[in-house]
């Protein structure tokens, strides 16, 4: 197993932002997005990373960008480091497989969440009020039940901590009626196509989160798309409504942190090797099943 890439340092290339996972570099009209192997849990970045996680996230995003480009344009210019500007040529080995050169876009300031199944914060709200983001749902649904049809449930973009679910009216107040309708329609279309593909490959796409931005006056899909960090993927052969589901994500990390009684405040404890390896295996298996691509 390779050593995880925790942080990038591209000398003489301006660092625009460093998120929980991605480092973003400013190349003028373009941005260089590098997916590291950092992993966060309960909104805190862990001290050690997950080998190959950044490569998995990048390769999955590239796959979905290609599969859905008939539905919506995206921000990808190239993921081939040999086509990158000469100023970053010395970093090709670091960037290969985990980076994308993308168009700069004016980000739409809401998260575009689509839910096909009742889980997570949606399940918690439904138990309390029978709604998700103020959208009424049928009575008697169980945890992880498939919804009658996918629903668009917007959220605020949080600089730190969790995004906060908001109602369609609140989202409309933020972005306007026309933009809201367009991102809702695009989100539902992309989710439906991806969910059909996933099911054909033995995986349920329970829910996912998209981001959009404007480039050249047109709304485009940006950031990562349909990865285990932005989506709930469940194995179809183990699906059983009425309980929480196994998933292709960072659950081994969350389970370990809960087992040691961590108070969810920094600093977090280091992750043991078996947790690191099992988490890496989940990410890699999701990539293989959904795309047919293996990092090996």
Secondary structure, 3 states (H helix, E strand, C coil): CCCCCCCCCCCCCCEEEECCCEEEEEECCEEEEEECCCCEECCEECCCCCCCHHHHHHHHHHHHHHHHCCCCCECEEECCHHHCCHHHHHHHHHHCCCEEEEECCEECCEEEEEEEECCHHHHHHHHHHCEECCEECCCCCCCCCEEEEEEECCEECCCCCCCCECCHHHHHHHHCHHHHHHHHHHHHHHHHHHHHHHHHCCEEEEEEEEEEEEECCEEEEECCCCCCCCEEEEEHHHCCCCCCCCCCCCHHHHHHHHHCCCCCCCCCCCCCHHHHHHHHHHHHHHHHHHHCCCCC
